[in-house]
Amino acid sequence: MNSYYLGLKSAHIFFVMLWMSGAITIPCLLLNLTEERSQVLKTLRAYDEHVTTPAMLMTWTLGLWMSSQAQWWVFGWWRIKVALVLILSGLHGMNSGRLRRLCNQPAWAAPIVRWPIALHLAAMLAIIALVIYKPR
């Protein structure tokens, strides 16, 4: 492998970690909000807008770039991985929307939803396994 690919791969893994740390933090904090939540919500929303969402976009960009270079789109494992990343992106969008709504309408009561955290973790584990083993 050349150093260019390894650099892209390293950056991709960095942005994945950054994205997933924010993506899991949002639902965890939303589950545990108290009445004094205004500042926490503003801080979390700023972090989501300036760190988590750009990290998601960089993850997609670098992942698709590496996939096109290696021509992985023909493999089944890659298609499953992309489907799981689409699910993670959708969950991130759902949680970002809940966060934005809570910031804009403080009286809005966000429904308590516990399953996104478990789904994030399960999808992450499946993606890691697919990338490591690359089953045909």
C-alpha positions as CSV (number, residue, x, y, z in Angstrom):
1,M,0.0,0.0,0.0
2,N,1.3,3.4,-0.8
3,S,1.6,6.2,1.8
4,Y,-1.1,8.3,0.0
5,Y,-3.7,5.6,0.7
6,L,-2.6,5.1,4.2
7,G,-2.9,8.8,4.8
8,L,-6.4,8.8,3.4
9,K,-7.3,5.8,5.6
10,S,-5.9,7.4,8.7
11,A,-7.9,10.6,8.1
12,H,-11.0,8.6,7.4
13,I,-10.6,6.7,10.7
14,F,-10.0,10.0,12.5
15,F,-13.2,11.5,11.1
16,V,-15.2,8.4,11.8
17,M,-14.1,8.5,15.4
18,L,-15.0,12.2,15.7
19,W,-18.4,11.7,14.0
20,M,-19.3,8.7,16.1
21,S,-18.3,10.3,19.4
22,G,-20.6,13.2,18.7
23,A,-23.3,11.0,17.3
24,I,-23.5,8.9,20.4
25,T,-23.1,11.8,22.8
26,I,-26.2,13.6,21.5
27,P,-28.8,10.9,22.3
28,C,-27.1,10.1,25.6
29,L,-27.3,13.7,26.7
30,L,-30.9,14.1,25.4
31,L,-31.9,11.1,27.5
32,N,-30.6,12.8,30.7
33,L,-31.6,16.4,30.3
34,T,-32.9,18.2,33.4
35,E,-34.9,21.4,33.7
36,E,-31.7,23.5,33.6
37,R,-30.8,22.5,30.0
38,S,-30.6,25.6,28.0
39,Q,-26.8,26.0,28.0
40,V,-26.1,22.3,27.6
41,L,-28.3,22.3,24.5
42,K,-26.7,25.3,23.0
43,T,-23.2,23.9,23.6
44,L,-24.2,20.5,22.2
45,R,-25.8,22.0,19.2
46,A,-22.7,24.1,18.5
47,Y,-20.5,21.0,18.8
48,D,-22.8,19.1,16.5
49,E,-22.8,21.9,13.8
50,H,-19.1,22.6,14.0
51,V,-17.6,19.2,14.7
52,T,-19.9,16.2,14.4
53,T,-21.6,17.1,11.1
54,P,-18.4,18.2,9.3
55,A,-16.8,15.0,10.5
56,M,-19.6,13.0,9.0
57,L,-19.2,14.8,5.7
58,M,-15.4,14.2,5.7
59,T,-16.1,10.5,6.6
60,W,-18.3,10.2,3.5
61,T,-15.9,12.1,1.3
62,L,-12.8,10.2,2.2
63,G,-14.7,6.8,2.3
64,L,-16.1,7.3,-1.2
65,W,-12.7,8.5,-2.4
66,M,-11.0,5.4,-1.1
67,S,-13.8,3.2,-2.4
68,S,-13.4,4.6,-5.9
69,Q,-9.6,4.2,-5.8
70,A,-9.8,0.6,-4.7
71,Q,-13.0,-0.1,-6.7
72,W,-14.7,-1.7,-3.7
73,W,-18.3,-0.9,-4.9
74,V,-18.4,-4.3,-6.7
75,F,-18.2,-6.2,-3.4
76,G,-21.1,-7.1,-1.3
77,W,-19.4,-6.2,2.0
78,W,-19.0,-2.7,0.7
79,R,-22.6,-2.3,-0.2
80,I,-23.7,-3.6,3.2
81,K,-21.3,-1.1,4.8
82,V,-22.7,1.8,2.8
83,A,-26.2,0.8,3.8
84,L,-25.1,0.8,7.5
85,V,-23.4,4.2,7.1
86,L,-26.6,5.5,5.5
87,I,-28.5,4.4,8.6
88,L,-26.0,6.1,10.9
89,S,-26.2,9.3,8.8
90,G,-30.0,9.1,9.1
91,L,-29.8,8.6,12.9
92,H,-27.5,11.6,13.1
93,G,-29.9,13.7,11.1
94,M,-32.8,12.6,13.4
95,N,-30.8,13.5,16.6
96,S,-29.6,16.8,15.1
97,G,-33.2,17.6,14.3
98,R,-34.3,16.8,17.8
99,L,-31.5,18.9,19.2
100,R,-32.3,21.9,16.9
101,R,-36.0,21.7,17.9
102,L,-35.1,21.6,21.6
103,C,-32.9,24.7,21.1
104,N,-35.5,26.6,19.1
105,Q,-38.6,25.6,21.1
106,P,-37.5,25.1,24.7
107,A,-41.1,24.0,25.7
108,W,-41.0,21.1,23.3
109,A,-40.7,17.8,25.1
110,A,-38.5,15.5,23.2
111,P,-39.7,11.9,23.3
112,I,-37.4,9.6,25.1
113,V,-35.9,7.3,22.6
114,R,-33.3,4.8,23.7
115,W,-32.8,2.6,20.7
116,P,-30.6,5.0,18.6
117,I,-27.7,4.4,21.0
118,A,-27.9,0.6,20.6
119,L,-28.4,0.9,16.9
120,H,-25.3,3.2,16.6
121,L,-23.2,0.7,18.5
122,A,-24.5,-2.3,16.6
123,A,-24.0,-0.6,13.2
124,M,-20.5,0.5,14.2
125,L,-19.5,-3.1,15.2
126,A,-20.9,-4.5,12.0
127,I,-19.0,-1.9,9.9
128,I,-15.8,-2.6,11.7
129,A,-16.2,-6.4,11.1
130,L,-17.0,-5.8,7.4
131,V,-14.0,-3.6,6.9
132,I,-11.6,-6.0,8.7
133,Y,-12.8,-9.3,7.2
134,K,-14.1,-8.0,3.8
135,P,-16.3,-11.1,3.2
136,R,-17.0,-11.8,-0.4
